[in-house]
């Protein structure tokens, strides 16, 4: 009896097992969308804070889907800044010059 392992013909393929990502309970895929986990500090302005939180939506999208989220947030932030300029200020002081016509 020969207890030696039988020789196989040709090269054997290496079995590559995917990495397991315990944080997400799934196989690790480096090309898959992943949260950036960028901290967002509240600004105190509810409208602006909501827009900044919207950036988290990009975490679960493929890269080509990020542009839509970024443009939406940019548009909202621009509108919020424009609204600051449109707020009425204190009334203008009366003119000391009277029109003479």
Beta strands, then each sheet from edge to edge (+ up, - down):
strand 1: 20-21
strand 2: 26-27
sheet 1: 1+ 2-
end
